[in-house]
Amino acid sequence: MLNIKNRRECFFDDFLIDTEKTTAKRILHHPVKRERVLLHDAPWEGDGCTYHHIFFDPRWHGVKGDYPNGTYRMYYLGYHGGEFCEFWNKDQLEGGFRICYAESGDGIHFEKPDLGICTYGGSTHNNLILDKTIHPESCQLYVFYDENPDCPESERYKGITAWDLPKVPGKRNEFRLFTMLSADGIHFRFGEMITNKGYFDSLNIMMWDAEEKLYRLYARGMRIKGMSAEESASLGWDAIGGKIADPSVKAYREVFYFESRDYKTWSDPVCLSYGDEDEYHMYTNGISRYVRAPHIYIGFPTRYNERTEWTKSYDALCGKEKRWKRYQSANPRSGLAVTDCGFMTSRDGLHFNRFKAAFMRPGPEHPNGWLYGDCYPTPIPMITKSQIPGADDELSFYSADGHCLGNPAALYRYAIRMDGFASLHAEEEETVVTKPFIYEGESLCANISTSAFGHLYFTLTCEGESAQSCEIFGDSIDKRIPFPDDAVKRFSGKEVVLQIKLYDADIYSIIFR
């Protein structure tokens, strides 16, 4: 028997749904591009700025104390890639990768504080927190607040970063993933190596699972078809790179999963399971616990597609001249490859359902679009205020435009309604029927959207007794559903079935309170 207690249940999957009796169709929704929130125009930033990561920290009030209600904290890579996306270029080899920091009180207006930690161009007046003096090839930093009650206060903010250990100058031989430790999320020191079983040149993600009392790590890997994650990782980068070059071998950028009870001893890697036979490259994973329903994992993997040759479709695509130059460069995939972003969801953090359609597309063609580097959104959706006064809050995440085109990268905010990644949808009258379940609460609230002609009816059935709501219409993330005779309170703790009739409407989630 399902017991949802007073958890919010989102209709991203069929966990609560009786699929044989439900006729409403699940559809994927898409974010809307909003304003530019940051221009990476400082000399230490550059056109290659990427791997942005933001989390809301209620404990931190800003470098200057300007945010008494908490701070949206941003970490990102500062890097000059050049218009040919030359990853191992002069800037990287001599200047090194740089990790930058920004912060905001509302998730929309970000500032780059003067931190005085790292020297660039003879000055410490910058927003750098890590640079080549730490390690010249540390190409990303993911930071989280460790809520493990046994964590020392000096290590509350943990970062994970990766680089390779070259045995031969200019070659990649062994990627290693390290932890960084901090008491404030600004000043970091080295911890221990986590693992060398992977290929971590991406934004690797970690979190503390309070229910299971373990750390979960989702990291970039490369998998050879027919091999396990551990077998693939044991090959080493040079060996697996050779296999990638062999057209008879199927190699995929994958997500490797690790876990640890003590943050010292880590499991061997395993690949996530998706329940489908689709095989494509996932450059990042973007996995987090959903802020409104922490028992549900969501992910925003950047999907990488490198076509095998230049075709007439590339001739007709925006930015042809620069794209052709990139294709003719030493890095031809920078002209052929394009990226978008998917959406996936899980109940246990290991078995995911991937939606087949893109959650975020490259969008309308323009001179800075349709690039290898598009659609790398920040992993954790942030709750922000709506631009419409008095309207419900919305979810925001952020993605950069113009990757490695020689101009400063620009970071844009994207918005979607709360719980709005997927819904059960009806154009004509359709039905949603749940499996039998138990809940705790005295009222039912639903996240719904209807047209002016659309509506929903909710019916709770318990021990042969049914109670139906009045006609429900409107557009609210937290619409209270009235029932006669105090039915929700009377049925609490008992086995019920919920039936929802929809017409020209969407339902995103329900919660009993």
C-alpha positions as semicolon CSV with decimal commas, in nm:
position;residue;x (nm);y (nm);z (nm)
1;M;0,000;0,000;0,000
2;L;0,133;0,343;-0,095
3;N;0,152;0,588;0,194
4;I;0,227;0,938;0,069
5;K;0,171;1,093;0,414
6;N;0,177;1,470;0,353
7;R;0,440;1,466;0,078
8;R;0,388;1,655;-0,245
9;E;0,342;1,407;-0,529
10;C;0,438;1,538;-0,872
11;F;0,309;1,370;-1,185
12;F;0,651;1,329;-1,344
13;D;0,606;0,951;-1,337
14;D;0,348;0,676;-1,277
15;F;0,429;0,621;-0,909
16;L;0,078;0,719;-0,798
17;I;-0,108;0,658;-1,125
18;D;-0,324;0,362;-1,225
19;T;-0,215;0,362;-1,589
20;E;-0,487;0,121;-1,702
21;K;-0,765;0,354;-1,587
22;T;-0,597;0,688;-1,666
23;T;-0,661;0,846;-2,007
24;A;-0,495;1,187;-1,957
25;K;-0,157;1,209;-2,131
26;R;0,169;1,309;-1,968
27;I;0,340;1,592;-2,151
28;L;0,677;1,760;-2,105
29;H;0,683;2,137;-2,065
30;H;0,964;2,376;-2,154
31;P;1,127;2,672;-1,980
32;V;1,095;3,030;-2,101
33;K;1,406;3,240;-2,155
34;R;1,405;3,553;-1,941
35;E;1,662;3,826;-1,881
36;R;2,040;3,823;-1,887
37;V;2,162;3,798;-1,528
38;L;2,540;3,814;-1,579
39;L;2,787;3,914;-1,851
40;H;3,128;3,750;-1,820
41;D;3,321;4,052;-1,939
42;A;3,596;4,060;-1,674
43;P;3,940;3,974;-1,819
44;W;3,967;3,665;-1,595
45;E;3,628;3,530;-1,710
46;G;3,593;3,493;-2,088
47;D;3,391;3,329;-2,363
48;G;3,437;2,979;-2,220
49;C;3,258;3,049;-1,891
50;T;3,048;2,743;-1,815
51;Y;2,955;2,483;-1,550
52;H;2,753;2,739;-1,355
53;H;2,611;2,607;-1,031
54;I;2,377;2,794;-0,794
55;F;2,230;2,700;-0,459
56;F;2,027;2,904;-0,212
57;D;2,199;2,941;0,125
58;P;1,978;3,075;0,407
59;R;2,280;3,082;0,640
60;W;2,492;3,313;0,426
61;H;2,403;3,682;0,407
62;G;2,647;3,787;0,139
63;V;3,012;3,889;0,139
64;K;2,906;4,237;0,256
65;G;2,602;4,124;0,455
66;D;2,362;4,269;0,197
67;Y;2,122;3,972;0,191
68;P;1,962;3,922;0,534
69;N;1,710;3,670;0,400
70;G;1,971;3,440;0,249
71;T;2,182;3,430;-0,065
72;Y;2,176;3,269;-0,407
73;R;2,539;3,158;-0,439
74;M;2,691;3,098;-0,783
75;Y;3,014;2,918;-0,879
76;Y;3,139;2,894;-1,236
77;L;3,440;2,834;-1,459
78;G;3,631;3,133;-1,596
79;Y;3,807;3,044;-1,918
80;H;3,903;3,183;-2,260
81;G;3,829;2,919;-2,521
82;G;3,851;3,121;-2,841
83;E;3,618;3,090;-3,137
84;F;3,755;2,748;-3,228
85;C;3,674;2,601;-2,885
86;E;4,039;2,508;-2,839
87;F;4,022;2,341;-2,501
88;W;4,397;2,303;-2,453
89;N;4,485;2,651;-2,575
90;K;4,744;2,902;-2,457
91;D;4,515;3,056;-2,196
92;Q;4,448;2,720;-2,034
93;L;4,808;2,604;-2,040
94;E;4,961;2,928;-1,915
95;G;4,680;3,106;-1,732
96;G;4,499;2,802;-1,604
97;F;4,133;2,754;-1,535
98;R;3,975;2,987;-1,280
99;I;3,676;2,935;-1,052
100;C;3,465;3,248;-1,005
101;Y;3,196;3,340;-0,754
102;A;2,885;3,561;-0,770
103;E;2,587;3,611;-0,542
104;S;2,236;3,753;-0,535
105;G;1,953;3,831;-0,297
106;D;1,673;3,747;-0,542
107;G;1,817;3,502;-0,796
108;I;1,789;3,764;-1,071
109;H;2,035;4,043;-0,995
110;F;2,382;3,897;-0,939
111;E;2,695;4,075;-0,821
112;K;3,061;3,974;-0,851
113;P;3,207;4,057;-0,508
114;D;3,564;4,173;-0,465
115;L;3,713;3,881;-0,271
116;G;4,086;3,956;-0,261
117;I;4,182;3,587;-0,267
118;C;4,357;3,528;-0,601
119;T;4,588;3,750;-0,804
120;Y;4,509;3,817;-1,168
121;G;4,701;4,072;-1,375
122;G;4,885;4,187;-1,066
123;S;4,567;4,263;-0,868
124;T;4,351;4,081;-0,612
125;H;4,045;4,294;-0,693
126;N;3,839;4,016;-0,850
127;N;3,578;3,749;-0,773
128;L;3,812;3,451;-0,804
129;I;3,817;3,180;-0,536
130;L;4,044;2,923;-0,709
131;D;4,312;2,964;-0,974
132;K;4,626;2,800;-1,116
133;T;4,811;2,840;-0,785
134;I;4,582;2,565;-0,651
135;H;4,602;2,352;-0,964
136;P;4,622;2,467;-1,330
137;E;4,372;2,215;-1,463
138;S;4,090;2,228;-1,207
139;C;3,814;2,293;-1,459
140;Q;3,500;2,299;-1,241
141;L;3,377;2,324;-0,883
142;Y;3,046;2,200;-0,745
143;V;2,967;2,326;-0,393
144;F;2,703;2,206;-0,148
145;Y;2,622;2,261;0,219
146;D;2,675;1,936;0,408
147;E;2,381;1,871;0,642
148;N;2,535;1,556;0,786
149;P;2,507;1,614;1,165
150;D;2,853;1,459;1,212
151;C;3,021;1,703;0,972
152;P;3,277;1,938;1,134
153;E;3,181;2,305;1,105
154;S;3,508;2,375;0,925
155;E;3,393;2,142;0,645
156;R;3,025;2,239;0,616
157;Y;3,075;2,363;0,261
158;K;3,213;2,091;0,042
159;G;3,328;2,129;-0,314
160;I;3,426;1,863;-0,563
161;T;3,669;1,933;-0,844
162;A;3,861;1,731;-1,100
163;W;4,171;1,737;-1,312
164;D;4,388;1,491;-1,492
165;L;4,734;1,379;-1,390
166;P;4,950;1,393;-1,706
167;K;5,231;1,143;-1,725
168;V;5,330;1,297;-2,057
169;P;5,308;1,677;-2,099
170;G;5,000;1,776;-2,295
171;K;4,831;1,436;-2,263
172;R;4,550;1,322;-2,038
173;N;4,623;0,999;-1,858
174;E;4,438;0,976;-1,529
175;F;4,144;1,184;-1,418
176;R;4,108;1,228;-1,046
177;L;3,821;1,369;-0,840
178;F;3,906;1,562;-0,525
179;T;3,710;1,725;-0,247
180;M;3,756;2,087;-0,139
181;L;3,660;2,194;0,214
182;S;3,544;2,528;0,352
183;A;3,378;2,685;0,654
184;D;3,217;2,968;0,452
185;G;3,190;2,858;0,088
186;I;3,452;3,116;-0,015
187;H;3,787;3,005;0,126
188;F;3,862;2,645;0,028
189;R;4,137;2,401;0,113
190;F;4,217;2,059;-0,028
191;G;4,059;1,748;0,114
192;E;4,123;1,395;-0,009
193;M;4,102;1,227;-0,347
194;I;3,759;1,068;-0,388
195;T;3,822;0,842;-0,686
196;N;4,014;0,804;-1,009
197;K;3,756;0,570;-1,165
198;G;3,601;0,801;-1,421
199;Y;3,655;1,086;-1,668
200;F;3,544;1,385;-1,466
201;D;3,581;1,678;-1,708
202;S;3,225;1,797;-1,646
203;L;3,019;1,931;-1,357
204;N;3,019;1,644;-1,108
205;I;2,749;1,655;-0,840
206;M;2,731;1,542;-0,479
207;M;2,468;1,553;-0,204
208;W;2,401;1,424;0,147
209;D;2,107;1,185;0,175
210;A;1,975;1,227;0,530
211;E;1,724;0,943;0,498
212;E;1,977;0,684;0,381
213;K;2,263;0,849;0,575
214;L;2,507;0,845;0,285
215;Y;2,671;1,073;0,031
216;R;2,563;1,034;-0,331
217;L;2,800;1,130;-0,611
218;Y;2,696;1,163;-0,976
219;A;3,003;1,201;-1,197
220;R;3,098;1,212;-1,561
221;G;3,214;0,882;-1,707
222;M;3,281;0,714;-2,041
223;R;3,129;0,371;-2,099
224;I;3,212;0,116;-2,365
225;K;2,903;-0,074;-2,477
226;G;2,916;-0,423;-2,329
227;M;3,136;-0,312;-2,037
228;S;3,039;-0,207;-1,686
229;A;3,123;0,137;-1,550
230;E;3,412;-0,007;-1,347
231;E;3,553;-0,198;-1,646
232;S;3,531;0,110;-1,867
233;A;3,692;0,330;-1,601
234;S;3,980;0,086;-1,561
235;L;4,090;0,143;-1,921
236;G;4,234;0,488;-1,858
237;W;4,171;0,793;-2,073
238;D;4,425;0,722;-2,345
239;A;4,297;0,366;-2,392
240;I;3,933;0,465;-2,399
241;G;4,016;0,757;-2,629
242;G;4,158;0,507;-2,877
243;K;3,842;0,302;-2,859
244;I;3,630;0,612;-2,916
245;A;3,824;0,674;-3,237
246;D;3,740;0,321;-3,355
247;P;3,404;0,339;-3,541
248;S;3,336;-0,028;-3,462
249;V;3,333;0,044;-3,088
250;K;3,034;0,211;-2,925
251;A;3,147;0,447;-2,649
252;Y;2,916;0,684;-2,464
253;R;2,952;0,972;-2,226
254;E;2,769;0,844;-1,921
255;V;2,677;0,922;-1,560
256;F;2,872;0,718;-1,303
257;Y;2,722;0,678;-0,956
258;F;2,927;0,642;-0,634
259;E;2,827;0,646;-0,268
260;S;2,995;0,670;0,071
261;R;2,891;0,650;0,436
262;D;3,189;0,837;0,577
263;Y;3,309;1,063;0,292
264;K;3,636;0,868;0,290
265;T;3,566;0,525;0,143
266;W;3,374;0,528;-0,183
267;S;3,201;0,254;-0,378
268;D;3,309;0,147;-0,725
269;P;3,120;0,323;-1,004
270;V;2,798;0,192;-1,154
271;C;2,597;0,333;-1,443
272;L;2,251;0,471;-1,387
273;S;1,957;0,274;-1,526
274;Y;1,708;0,445;-1,756
275;G;1,457;0,177;-1,848
276;D;1,496;0,249;-2,220
277;E;1,717;0,132;-2,500
278;D;1,815;0,479;-2,620
279;E;2,190;0,529;-2,638
280;Y;2,325;0,881;-2,658
281;H;2,589;1,095;-2,493
282;M;2,503;1,274;-2,168
283;Y;2,769;1,536;-2,114
284;T;2,644;1,649;-1,774
285;N;2,383;1,507;-1,538
286;G;2,229;1,803;-1,351
287;I;2,085;1,577;-1,081
288;S;1,934;1,711;-0,758
289;R;1,657;1,641;-0,511
290;Y;1,356;1,841;-0,622
291;V;1,317;2,132;-0,384
292;R;0,936;2,099;-0,353
293;A;0,941;1,719;-0,324
294;P;1,282;1,608;-0,190
295;H;1,194;1,237;-0,219
296;I;1,202;1,281;-0,598
297;Y;1,526;1,317;-0,793
298;I;1,529;1,525;-1,110
299;G;1,806;1,562;-1,366
300;F;1,884;1,794;-1,656
301;P;2,147;1,610;-1,860
302;T;2,307;1,800;-2,145
303;R;2,271;1,573;-2,447
304;Y;2,564;1,575;-2,692
305;N;2,513;1,498;-3,061
306;E;2,812;1,492;-3,297
307;R;2,711;1,423;-3,655
308;T;2,966;1,237;-3,862
309;E;3,016;1,484;-4,145
310;W;2,939;1,831;-4,275
311;T;2,614;1,840;-4,473
312;K;2,403;2,102;-4,651
313;S;2,199;2,141;-4,333
314;Y;2,509;2,293;-4,169
315;D;2,534;2,531;-4,465
316;A;2,185;2,654;-4,382
317;L;2,243;2,675;-4,006
318;C;2,313;3,007;-3,835
319;G;2,674;3,119;-3,799
320;K;2,795;2,919;-4,098
321;E;3,124;3,105;-4,149
322;K;3,253;3,058;-3,793
323;R;3,107;2,709;-3,775
324;W;3,297;2,610;-4,090
325;K;3,621;2,750;-3,949
326;R;3,569;2,549;-3,633
327;Y;3,505;2,240;-3,839
328;Q;3,828;2,301;-4,034
329;S;4,030;2,356;-3,716
330;A;4,225;2,103;-3,512
331;N;3,902;2,040;-3,321
332;P;3,643;1,963;-3,594
333;R;3,378;1,841;-3,351
334;S;3,344;2,202;-3,233
335;G;3,184;2,267;-3,573
336;L;2,982;1,947;-3,599
337;A;2,856;1,890;-3,244
338;V;2,542;2,049;-3,103
339;T;2,388;2,009;-2,758
340;D;2,049;2,032;-2,593
341;C;1,910;1,942;-2,249
342;G;1,691;1,651;-2,142
343;F;1,480;1,585;-1,835
344;M;1,479;1,272;-1,620
345;T;1,337;1,172;-1,285
346;S;1,387;0,899;-1,025
347;R;1,251;0,776;-0,692
348;D;1,568;0,603;-0,568
349;G;1,850;0,802;-0,730
350;L;1,962;0,504;-0,941
351;H;1,675;0,414;-1,174
352;F;1,573;0,711;-1,388
353;N;1,302;0,770;-1,644
354;R;1,433;0,982;-1,931
355;F;1,181;1,181;-2,133
356;K;1,253;1,130;-2,501
357;A;1,197;1,492;-2,608
358;A;1,435;1,773;-2,522
359;F;1,344;1,979;-2,218
360;M;1,554;2,270;-2,344
361;R;1,624;2,315;-2,716
362;P;1,896;2,536;-2,864
363;G;1,614;2,768;-2,967
364;P;1,568;3,015;-3,253
365;E;1,876;3,047;-3,472
366;H;2,093;3,351;-3,404
367;P;2,467;3,428;-3,440
368;N;2,550;3,298;-3,090
369;G;2,331;2,988;-3,103
370;W;2,326;2,623;-3,206
371;L;2,668;2,549;-3,060
372;Y;2,855;2,273;-2,888
373;G;2,808;2,429;-2,544
374;D;2,438;2,521;-2,559
375;C;2,191;2,411;-2,290
376;Y;2,417;2,349;-1,991
377;P;2,165;2,459;-1,725
378;T;2,244;2,499;-1,358
379;P;2,152;2,173;-1,180
380;I;1,923;2,292;-0,899
381;P;1,610;2,493;-0,992
382;M;1,583;2,802;-0,772
383;I;1,258;2,940;-0,630
384;T;1,227;3,304;-0,742
385;K;0,958;3,569;-0,747
386;S;0,739;3,603;-1,054
387;Q;0,777;3,909;-1,275
388;I;0,398;3,949;-1,245
389;P;0,317;4,125;-0,915
390;G;0,110;3,903;-0,689
391;A;0,150;3,591;-0,903
392;D;0,286;3,260;-0,774
393;D;0,659;3,211;-0,737
394;E;0,832;3,027;-1,019
395;L;1,137;2,808;-1,072
396;S;1,449;2,955;-1,228
397;F;1,764;2,802;-1,366
398;Y;2,038;2,951;-1,574
399;S;2,229;2,875;-1,895
400;A;2,497;3,059;-2,091
401;D;2,494;3,168;-2,455
402;G;2,779;3,209;-2,703
403;H;3,015;2,934;-2,587
404;C;3,371;2,991;-2,715
405;L;3,292;3,248;-2,984
406;G;3,555;3,502;-2,883
407;N;3,304;3,732;-2,706
408;P;3,215;3,746;-2,335
409;A;2,976;3,465;-2,244
410;A;2,634;3,579;-2,121
411;L;2,430;3,397;-1,858
412;Y;2,051;3,399;-1,894
413;R;1,773;3,303;-1,656
414;Y;1,508;3,055;-1,767
415;A;1,176;3,017;-1,585
416;I;0,908;2,753;-1,549
417;R;0,612;2,715;-1,314
418;M;0,653;2,527;-0,988
419;D;0,638;2,149;-1,050
420;G;0,600;2,247;-1,415
421;F;0,842;2,007;-1,584
422;A;0,563;1,764;-1,674
423;S;0,187;1,740;-1,627
424;L;-0,109;1,515;-1,692
425;H;-0,293;1,694;-1,970
426;A;-0,636;1,689;-2,130
427;E;-0,772;1,876;-2,432
428;E;-1,107;1,699;-2,425
429;E;-1,246;1,532;-2,115
430;E;-0,998;1,280;-1,976
431;T;-0,952;1,097;-1,647
432;V;-0,672;1,050;-1,395
433;V;-0,716;0,759;-1,152
434;T;-0,467;0,683;-0,876
435;K;-0,365;0,356;-0,724
436;P;-0,503;0,300;-0,371
437;F;-0,302;0,503;-0,120
438;I;-0,300;0,645;0,230
439;Y;-0,238;1,009;0,317
440;E;-0,221;1,231;0,623
441;G;-0,399;1,566;0,624
442;E;-0,713;1,772;0,651
443;S;-0,719;1,941;0,309
444;L;-0,614;1,872;-0,051
445;C;-0,425;2,126;-0,261
446;A;-0,337;2,085;-0,630
447;N;-0,114;2,257;-0,883
448;I;-0,347;2,312;-1,179
449;S;-0,391;2,518;-1,493
450;T;-0,712;2,544;-1,697
451;S;-0,845;2,756;-1,980
452;A;-1,146;2,979;-1,922
453;F;-1,362;2,693;-2,052
454;G;-1,156;2,422;-1,884
455;H;-1,220;2,258;-1,549
456;L;-1,139;1,971;-1,313
457;Y;-1,349;1,761;-1,074
458;F;-1,184;1,570;-0,786
459;T;-1,346;1,261;-0,631
460;L;-1,214;1,078;-0,323
461;T;-1,345;0,727;-0,263
462;C;-1,292;0,555;0,074
463;E;-1,456;0,234;0,200
464;G;-1,741;0,262;-0,050
465;E;-1,807;0,631;0,022
466;S;-1,731;0,896;-0,242
467;A;-1,694;1,271;-0,204
468;Q;-1,671;1,502;-0,506
469;S;-1,544;1,857;-0,527
470;C;-1,723;2,136;-0,705
471;E;-1,601;2,245;-1,050
472;I;-1,241;2,367;-1,019
473;F;-1,087;2,614;-1,263
474;G;-0,805;2,867;-1,264
475;D;-0,426;2,862;-1,267
476;S;-0,250;2,822;-0,935
477;I;0,038;2,618;-0,796
478;D;-0,151;2,567;-0,468
479;K;-0,525;2,557;-0,538
480;R;-0,727;2,434;-0,238
481;I;-0,983;2,175;-0,345
482;P;-1,303;2,194;-0,135
483;F;-1,491;1,872;-0,051
484;P;-1,826;1,837;0,127
485;D;-1,872;1,702;0,479
486;D;-1,509;1,743;0,584
487;A;-1,431;1,435;0,371
488;V;-1,053;1,489;0,342
489;K;-1,012;1,501;0,719
490;R;-1,241;1,198;0,772
491;F;-1,058;0,986;0,514
492;S;-0,709;1,071;0,645
493;G;-0,513;0,759;0,738
494;K;-0,748;0,530;0,543
495;E;-0,713;0,368;0,202
496;V;-0,847;0,596;-0,071
497;V;-0,856;0,630;-0,450
498;L;-0,848;0,976;-0,609
499;Q;-1,017;1,030;-0,944
500;I;-0,972;1,354;-1,139
501;K;-1,180;1,454;-1,440
502;L;-1,004;1,710;-1,663
503;Y;-1,119;1,918;-1,958
504;D;-0,875;2,155;-2,133
505;A;-0,659;2,143;-1,823
506;D;-0,330;2,031;-1,671
507;I;-0,252;1,893;-1,328
508;Y;0,108;1,901;-1,208
509;S;0,100;1,784;-0,845
510;I;-0,111;1,726;-0,535
511;I;-0,043;1,755;-0,163
512;F;-0,252;1,678;0,146
513;R;-0,211;1,920;0,435
